[in-house]
């Protein structure tokens, strides 16, 4: 298998594993766990898996200043991401949480204008407007639970896209110097530590709850992030972003099939508009790279 082919295989694996979060979150919420608990266990066991991986290759010894930097960034981009993502799923449905997470490329486009001072093309502004129209449609649809619109669910969904967007430039820069497992060991450690003080473990865990927690951590907290890191080494970041669009599509499919979640007609319009906007942004970046 060539380097490029394996890169596409890794990003497809990452998207598939992340999409399982919709199913696993439904199981864990039904067992009585709060979004905060699910977030904590995902980051904690994910950190453990990455730590063991890094320790096996004797790569954990890095500069203390970098350890603190990665942990601090992980508090926001991992701890913050996990928590608001599960909050969005809890209040507005797993499918809605997934699609609002994928407003991340829109945040990246906005960052490039106001932080990096890049020139924003007409195509990029068009994509941002399309995505915003999609968000409006999704929000007024009541979410994939088709209940009363939850402001908390909407705000948390948009915040998850913001936190997710923060990972792209940070990870891309530091991947030049450290292995994927090293970066995510300390980032997920920071994420777990920032969540721990706020957790109250009220619900007793059954024998069925722990396997679901472990699957959440291993597949969505470890394998997916590791595969994502491997794909970033092999294929352009733009291609990774395009293939990651499989995640909200698969995640929505799982909960529609197994849990009966569904959008209204206007919700599906919003779903389609957000995905179209992400593809427009990805195609623009691809044409820029080709030039």
SULURMO-V58782 format. One record per backbone hydrogen bond with DSSP energy under -1.0 kcal/mol. CO is the residue of the C=O (numbers start at 0). NH is the residue of the N-H. E is the energy in kcal/mol with one decimal. If there is no record, write none. Layout:
co: {CO	CO}
nh: {NH	NH}
e: {E	E}
This chain:
co: {1	2	3	4	5	6	7	8	9	10	11	12	13	14	17	18	19	20	21	22	23	24	25	26	27	28	33	34	35	36	37	38	39	40	41	42	43	44	45	46	47	48	49	50	51	53	54	59	62	63	64	65	66	67	68	69	70	72	73	73	74	77	78	79	80	81	82	83	84	85	86	87	88	91	92	93	94	95	96	99	100	102	103	104	105	106	107	109	110	110	111	120	121	122	123	124	125	126	127	128	129	130	131	132	133	134	135	137	141	142	143	149	150	151	152	153	154	155	156	157	158	159	160	161	163	166	167	168	169	170	172	173	173	178	179	180	181	182	183	184	185	186	187	188	189	191	194	195	199	205	207	208	209	210	211	212	213	214	215	217	218	221	222	223	224	225	226	227	230	235	236	237	238	239	241	242	243	244	245	246	247	248	249	250	251	252	253	254	254	263	264	265	266	267	268	269	270	271	272	273	274	275	276	277	278	279	280	281	282	283	284	285	286}
nh: {5	6	7	8	9	10	11	12	13	14	15	16	17	18	20	21	23	24	25	26	27	28	29	30	32	31	37	38	39	40	41	42	43	44	45	46	47	48	49	50	51	52	53	54	55	58	57	61	66	67	68	69	70	71	72	73	74	76	77	78	79	81	82	83	84	85	86	87	88	89	90	91	92	143	96	97	98	99	100	102	103	106	107	108	109	110	111	113	114	115	117	124	125	126	127	128	129	130	131	132	133	134	135	136	137	138	139	142	146	145	261	153	154	155	156	157	158	159	160	161	162	163	164	165	166	170	171	172	173	174	175	176	177	182	183	184	185	186	187	188	189	190	191	192	193	195	197	198	201	209	211	212	213	214	215	216	217	218	219	222	223	225	226	227	228	229	230	231	234	239	240	241	242	243	244	245	246	248	249	250	251	252	253	254	255	256	257	258	260	267	268	269	270	271	272	273	274	275	276	277	278	279	280	281	282	283	284	285	286	287	288	289	290}
e: {-2.5	-1.6	-1.9	-2.0	-2.4	-2.0	-2.0	-2.0	-2.4	-2.4	-2.3	-2.6	-2.6	-1.9	-1.8	-1.3	-2.5	-2.5	-1.4	-1.7	-2.4	-2.7	-1.9	-1.2	-2.0	-1.5	-2.3	-2.2	-2.3	-2.5	-2.2	-2.2	-2.9	-2.4	-1.4	-2.3	-2.1	-2.4	-2.4	-2.8	-2.4	-2.0	-2.9	-2.8	-1.9	-2.4	-1.4	-1.0	-1.9	-2.3	-1.8	-2.9	-2.3	-2.4	-2.5	-2.3	-1.7	-3.1	-1.9	-2.7	-1.0	-3.0	-2.0	-2.3	-2.3	-2.2	-2.2	-2.2	-2.0	-2.4	-2.3	-2.4	-1.6	-1.1	-2.2	-2.0	-2.0	-2.4	-1.5	-1.5	-1.2	-1.6	-2.3	-2.0	-2.1	-2.8	-2.1	-2.3	-3.0	-1.7	-4.0	-2.2	-2.5	-2.2	-2.3	-2.4	-2.6	-2.5	-2.3	-2.2	-2.2	-2.5	-2.3	-2.2	-2.7	-2.8	-2.3	-1.0	-1.3	-1.2	-2.2	-2.0	-2.8	-2.6	-2.0	-2.4	-2.3	-2.1	-1.5	-1.7	-2.6	-2.4	-2.0	-1.2	-1.3	-3.0	-2.4	-1.8	-2.2	-1.8	-1.1	-1.4	-2.1	-2.1	-2.4	-1.2	-1.6	-2.2	-2.1	-1.4	-2.2	-2.0	-2.5	-2.4	-1.9	-1.8	-1.6	-1.5	-1.5	-1.2	-1.0	-2.1	-2.8	-2.5	-2.1	-2.3	-3.0	-2.4	-1.4	-3.2	-1.6	-2.7	-2.9	-2.3	-2.2	-2.2	-2.3	-1.8	-2.4	-1.8	-2.4	-2.0	-2.4	-2.0	-1.4	-1.8	-1.9	-1.1	-3.0	-3.3	-2.0	-2.0	-2.6	-1.6	-2.0	-2.4	-2.8	-1.4	-1.9	-2.2	-1.8	-2.1	-2.5	-2.3	-2.3	-2.3	-1.8	-2.4	-2.3	-2.1	-2.1	-2.3	-2.2	-2.3	-2.7	-2.1	-2.1	-2.1	-2.3	-2.1	-2.3	-2.2	-1.8}
